[in-house]
Amino acid sequence: MDDKQLLEILLNKVKSKPNEYGAYEDLYYLSAEMLKSDVRCAVSYLKPLAFLCEENIVSTHLEKLAYKLYELQRKVLYTGGAHDFELFLEANEWKRVPDKRFYTPRRKVLAPIVQAYCEMDRGELDLLLVSQPKRTGKTTLGTSFVDYREGKNPDTASSLCSGAGNDLVMSFYTGMLDVFQKPDEYSFFDIFPAAQLVSTNADTKTIHLKEKRRFASITCRSIDGGVTGSTEATPEGVIYLDDLVKNDEEAKNRDRLDALWDKVRGDILGRRLEGTPIIAAGTRYSLYDPIGRLQDIARVMGWRTKIIEIPALDPVTDQSNFEIIQNGKKMFTTDFYRKERELVSAEQWASQFQQEPFEAKGLLFPEDSLNRYLQLPVDREPDTVLAICDTAESGSDSVMLPVAYLYGDDVFIVDCVFDDSSAEHTKPQCAKMLFTHKVPKAVFESNAAGTYYARDVSDMVRDLGGKISITTKMTITKKHTRIEMASDGILKHFYFKDKSLYSPQDQYGRMIKELTSYTRSGKVKHDDAPDGMSLLENEIRKLNTGKIEILGHIF
């Protein structure tokens, strides 16, 4: 019989004969010994043992047994807490008055998030994205994970924590420092005796454990603060990002969100060593907030990713996902959240409580509604190839030129130019795109400079050795109305590349992002992608009704 079989027998004996203390003790010592060879297996027995001790302390009528179980539970938590984050959360608050504990009353509601943190700690995730309502334990859970990672590896772990504004990151710093400076309340040093506090600095918001090094064990910096040269995050530590978007106003300003993302990917993520795990927690304000951008980039980076979004009220049952009992009172109840829903705006409720980006409610082209393709039909050539160009009217607009392969009623968007560069850069791109796909006919919108733009592109195609019929057309319908009217045809008949066939950062990927961000209200900063698609849909509809003759390839 091997040790694992014996552990299983002991665990079953504890469950079936809860008043026999010897089985508890045997299970503890054998599990503790197994930590030397198989940590995950050992933890899988220490964890249920801790909870069985807790249950049976309450249920037993034997006072002496209850006392023994109490002492054993402490030993189990301290031993297992050095190797498992959930056990650490329980162990770290062992000395606290029960009414003041953070995790125990929230154990049930936070379990999915804690399990994801455990997966990250085991090296199974590179990126964890967590969204949940305010005041439901998001930040305390995240900073506790930073403490835990530092305690496990005090010689090598360095973590960087960042949020919006100095007040927020100072709360990170003081919250983590409390754990280290209040040994009568927290058991951190009982769990990790080697990780002694050696230095702190409130001005730089840094904490050094065990020894003072060039890069602190923990550094807290505002997203607007300087990090270059003063911070580093290592694989034994973590990059922790929390509430990087300040408020609704910032969330609705695309320029500010773009600037914020540049700081995250350039400044903050640039301070990590290869293999450092990344956690981003916060409210899902916008499709373009840092959590949304990290979702987009994760596939390109090959990051093993878990996304957890827990709304205040379950969208099916309309019941609270966060109800707890603390100090003898129910908190975050269904009734509380339903009343909050009446108090705040629909937009605030969606993003701040239900974790739905404010754009998502009225999306005209939801990403999961788009038809996708992995390859073009192989049994026949396309009936024709068509391109539409929506030229940029201002410096912030993008030139949008989609290339469509038509197979009957099915429209495959095989490529596009989607670029906000100057005309001297986009004209050659458009010409090369038209030449590469042997487009026989293209229609250019004739806005202020569209006619001249079309003429120059036509000349460039000829210079490349191609032949094309380019016509210009003035659009007179209102843009939003045109997009709205074309949406049904786009959703039914257009096929876009599968996500595996493009990068979110290339022109096709950015086109898809803008298309899927367009709302029914039309209140978006950029609408070049949906506008270009609507122009294409209009032209194809005319082709299919016979108003314009379909041209064959003339290359």
N, C-alpha and C positions, 0 to 999 in steps of 0.2 A: 504494500500500500504506500503510495507516494504522499508527500505533504499536502498536496492540493485535495486529494481524496479525504485525508484526515481532517483538513479544515472544513470540508463540506459536512462531514459527519458531526463535527463539533458544533457547527452553526445550526444544523438541524436539531441537535440535542438541546441547544439553548432555546430554540423556538418551541420545542415540544415540552421541555421541562424547565420552565423559567425560574423555578425556585432552587435549582441545583447550581450553586455558585461555581463549583469546580470547573464546569464546562466553559463558563465565561472566561475564567482565568487561563485555562488551557488554550482557548481560542485566541486570546490576546497574545500570549507569549509565542505561540507558533506563528501567528501573523507578523509579529514584530521581528522574529528571526528571518522570516521570508523576505522582509524589506531588503536584506542584503543581496538577494539574488533575483527577485522578481517584484519590483515595487508595485506594478499595476495589480498583480494578483493579490499581494498583501493588502493593498488599500481596499480591494473589492470585498475583503472580509472585515477589515477594521471599521469600515463605514457602517455596515449593518450592525456590527457589534455595538458601536457607539449609540445607535438609535434604539437598539433593543435594551441597552442599559437604561436609557432615558425613559422608555415606555414602562419598564418593569419597576423602576424606582417609584413611579406613581401608582402602579397597580398592585404591588405586593403589600401584604399586611405584616410582613416580617421586618421589623425595624432594623435588626442587625444586618439582614440581607440588603435592605435599602441603602444603608450606610456603605457597605462594601461595594455595591454597584455604583454609588456616587463617586467613590474614590477610583474605581476602575474606569469609569467613563472619562474622568479627568486624564488618566494615564493614556487611554486610547486616543483621546483627542489630541493631546500633546505629541504623542508619538506619530500618529497619522497626519496631524496638521503640518508637519514638516515636509510632507510628500504629496498632499492633496489639498486643493484650494478650498473645497467645501468643508472639509474637516478643520482647516485653518480658521475659517470664519467662525465656526463654533468654538474652537479652542481659544482663539484670541480674546473672546468676550467671556470666558469662563468666570472671571472674577467680578464681572459687572452685575449690578442688580438686575434681575430678569426684566423689569419694566423699562430699563434703559438699553437693553440689547437691540442691536440693529438687525441681525440676520435671523435669529430664531423666530420672531413673529412673522417674518417675511419669507420664511423658508419655502413655503408652498408656492407663492406667487413668483418668486425669483428663481425657482429651480431650473427652468429652461436656460436662463442666462448663465447661471452658475455652472451648469454642465458644459456650456460652450466655453467658458473660461477654463474649465478643467481640460477640455480638448486642446485648447491653445497651450496650456501648460505642458501637456504631454507631447507637444511638437506636431500635432495633427492639423493645425491651422496656421496660416500666415497672416490672415486678416479676419478680424471679427468686427461686425458692424451692429450696433445695438441702438434701437430707438424705443423709447417708452415715455410715458407722461412725466411731467415735472413732479418732483418731490416723492417719487416712488422708489428711490434708492439707487438710481443710476450712478451718481458720482461716488457715493460711499462704496459701492461695490467695485467700481473701477479703481479707485485709489487703494482699496484693500488688496486688490490683485497686484498692484505695484509694490506695496509693502511685502506681500508674500514672495514675489519673485526676487526681491532684494534680500530677504531673509534666507532664501534657499542658497543663494550664490553671492555672499557678501564680498568675496574676493574679486569677482569679475563682472557682476551685474551693474549696469548703469541704465537708468530709465529717464526718459524725457516726457514730461506732462505739459500739455498746452491747451489753452482755452481762450475764449474771447474776453479780453480785458484783465487788468491787473487784479481787481477784486476777486474774480473767479479763481485765478491761479493761486492767489494768496490763500483762498479757502482750501485748495488742494494741499498746499504746503502745511498749513496749520492743522488740517485734519490728519495728515500722515504723521506729523510731528507729535501730535497728541498720543498716538499709539506708542511712540518711542519714549516719550517723557512721562508717561503715567503707568509705571509698572504695577501699581496697586490696583489699577483698573483694567489694564490690558496684559495679556500673557505672551506678548510677542517674544520677549527674551527668554521665557521659559521654553518656548517652542524652538527658537533659533538662538541658542546661547552664544554662538560665535559671532553673531551680527551685532556687536555693541555699537552704540551711538558715540561717535568721536568728534563730530563737528557739525554745526549748523550755521546758516547765514540767512537772516530774514531779508536782507537787502537783495541778495542774488537768488533767494529762495532755493537754496541747495542744502542737501543733507548727505553727510558721509557716514557710512557704516563700516565698522571694523578698522579701517585705516583711511587716512586722507590721501586721495589720489588726484591726478590732474583733472579727471572728469568725475564729478560727484556721483554718488550712488543714485540720488534722485535730484533732478533739476526741474523746476516748474517755471515756465515762461509763457507770457501772453503771446498770442499769435502775432501781435504787433511788436513784440520785444526782440532784441537781438539774440541770435543763437550761434552764429558763426564763431568758431574757435573756442567757445565756452561750454559746449555741450556735446555729448555723444550718447547714443543708445546702443547697447550691445545685445547679442542674441539671448543672453541669460536674463536681460531686463526686458523692457517693452517701450514702444512708442504709444503713449496714451493721449488721445485727442477727445476733448469733451466740450460740447456746446460752443463750437467755433463760430456759429452765426449769432450775432448779438440779439437781434430782434426781427420783427416782421418787416420793418422798414429796410433793413439790410437784405433780408431774404428776397425782397421784391426788386432789388436793384441788381440787374445782371452784371453791370460793370464791377460792382463791389464783390459779387460772388466770384467773378472771374479772377479778380485780384486776390481774393482770399484763397482760391484754389492754387494760384501761382505760389503763394507763400507756403501752403501746405506741402506741395510736391517739391518745391525748390528748397525752401529753408528748413522746414521741419523734417520731412522724410529724408532730406539730404544729410541729416545728422546721424542716420542709423548705419550700423555695420550690416553686411549681408547676413540674412537669416534672422534679423530682429523682428519679432512679431509686432503687429500693428493693431491697435484697438481704437475704434472711433465710435463714440457714443453721443447721442444728442437728439434733439427734435428734428423730424423730417420736414423742414420748412419748404424746400424747393427741390425740383428735379436737378437743379444745378448747385445744390449745397455740397459741402465736402463729402458727406456720406454718399450722395448720389454719384459724385465724380469718382470716388473710390470704387463704387460698384462697377462703374463703366471700365475703369482701368484695370481692375483685378484680373479679368480674363486675358488681357494683353500681357500682363506681367506673369501670368501663370500662378497666381497666388491661390492657395487653398483657402476658400472663403466661406464664412457662414454669416448669413444676414438674419437678424432677429428683430422683428417689428411687432411689438405688443400694444394694441390699442387699449384705451381706458375702458371702453365698453365693447364687448364681443359683438362683431357686426351681425351675427346670426341670432344670438340669444338676447342681446342688449343688456347683458349682465356685466358687472364689474370684473375685470381681470386682476384687480389689485387690492381687494378687500382684505384687511388684516385686523387683528385685535391687539391693541397696545394700551397699556395702562388700564386694562379692563374695558376699553371702549373700542367700538368698531370704527375703522377709518377707511377712506377711499371706497365707500359703499356704492352700490348701484344707484341709490337715491341721490347721493352726493354728485355723482358724475352726470346723472340726468338733469339735475338742476343747473350744473355748470354748462351743460349743452344749451340751455335756454339763456344763460347769462352772456355768453360770448358769441361772436359772429360765427357764421357757418364756416368761414375760412379758417378762423382761429381754432375752432373745434376740430376741423379735419386735420390740421397740421400739428397743433400742440398737444392734442389729446389722442387722436386716432392714428397718428403717424402717417398721414397721407399728404404728400407735397401739395401745396395750394393749387398747383396747375393741374393736378391729376383728376380733380372732380369733373372738369369740363373739357377734357382732352378730346380733340376731334379725331386724332389718329393714335389711339392707344397702342403702345408697342406690341402688346399681345394680340392685337386685332389685325396686324399686318400679315398678308400672305408672304411666305418665304420660299426660296428655292435653293437647292444645293447644286443643281446643274441644269443647263438648258435642255429642252427636248432634243433627243438624239436621233429621232426617226425622221426629222425633216428640217429644212431650212426655214428661217423666219419669213413670213409673208412680206415684210418690209422692215426697215430700220428707220426710226424717226428721232429727231432731236428738237428740243425747244430751248431757247435761251432767254432767260430773264436777266438782262444786264443790270449792273449796279447803278442806282440813281444817286447814291451819296457815298461818302468815304467809308461809312460803317456797314453798308450793304454788301452782300456777297453776290458774285456772278453765279447763277444757277443754270447749269446746262445738263439735264439728264438725257441719257441715251437709252432708247427703248427698242427692244426687239419684239415685234408683234407676231403672235401665233394665234390667228383667229381673234377671239375676244380677249385672250390673255396677253398681258403686257408685262414683259420682263425688263426691269430697270437694271441694266447690266453695268452701267458706269455713270460717272457724272463729273463735271467740274463744279466745285463748290468752294469758292475762294474769295476772300475780301481784299485781296491784293490789288494793286493798281492795274489799269487797263493794259499797260505794257507787259505785265506778267500773265494776265488772264487771257488775252487774245491768243497768244501762241498755244496756251493750254487747250483752249476751245478748238483751235484749228487742228491740233494733233489728235484730240479726241474724235473729231468728226472724220479725220483721215483714217485713223486706226480702225474704226468700226465701219468704214466705208458707207457712211450715212449718205443716202441719195438726196434727202430733203431735210431742211431744217428751217424752223420759223423763229425769228428773233423779234422780241417785243420792241417796238419803235418808240421808246420814250425819248427824253431830251437828246440823248446821244446814241440811241440804239441803232439808227440807220447807218451812221458812220462806223460804229463798232461792227455791225454785220458785214459791211463792205470790206473792212480790213481783214476780218476772219476769212471771208470768201477768197480774198487774194492770197492769204497765207495757205489755204487748202490747195489752191492751184499751184502755188510755189512748191508744195510738197509732192505734187504729181497727181493730185486727186481731182475729182469732178463732183460738184455738189450744186444743188438748187437751194439757194437761201432766199427766203422772202421775209419781209418785215411786216409787222402788223401792230396797229394801235389798239390797245384794249380800252374799252369804254365802261365796262362793268366795274362796280366797286370791288376792291380786292377781297375783302372778307366775304362778301356775298358769293363771289366766284369760287372761293375756296370751299365754302359751305356747300354750294351746289355740286361741286365736283367730288366731294368727300365720299359719297356712296359709290361712285364708279371706281375711285382709287382703292377703296377697301375691298370691293368685290373682284376687280379685274387686274389690279397691279400686283406684281410679284417682286419682292425685294430680296437681295442676297441674304442667305443665312448668316447669322452672326459670326460663324466660324470663318467666313470668307472675306471679312474686312476687319480693320482695327477701328475702335472708337475714335482714334486720333487722326485717321486719314480723312480725305474729303468725303468719301462715301459715308463713313461713320458719323462725321459731323452733320452731314445732310440728314441722316436718319434721326439724329438727336434733335435737331431743330424741327423736323417734321412731327415727331412724336411729342413735342413739347407745346405744340400749337393748341390754344384753347378756343372753345366756342365763342367766348367773349371777344376774341381777337386781340386781347390786351397783352401782347407780348412784344418784347423789344425787337426781335427779328422774325420775319415771316417769309424769307426768300425761298426756303425749301418748300413749304406748302404752296406758296404762290406759283413756283415753277411747276410743281406737280399738277396744280389745277389748270395751268395753261396747256400742259401736255394732255391731260384728260380731255379738255375741250377740243383740241385738234384731232385726237383719236376718235372722239365721238362723231366728228364731222366725216372722218374717213369711213367709219362704219356705216354711216347713213348715206354714203355715196355722193356727198356734196363735193368731195375732193377725191380725185383719182389716186389710188395707191400706186406709188412708183416702185419699180423694181430696182435692183442694184445696177448702177451704171459704171462701176469701177471695172 
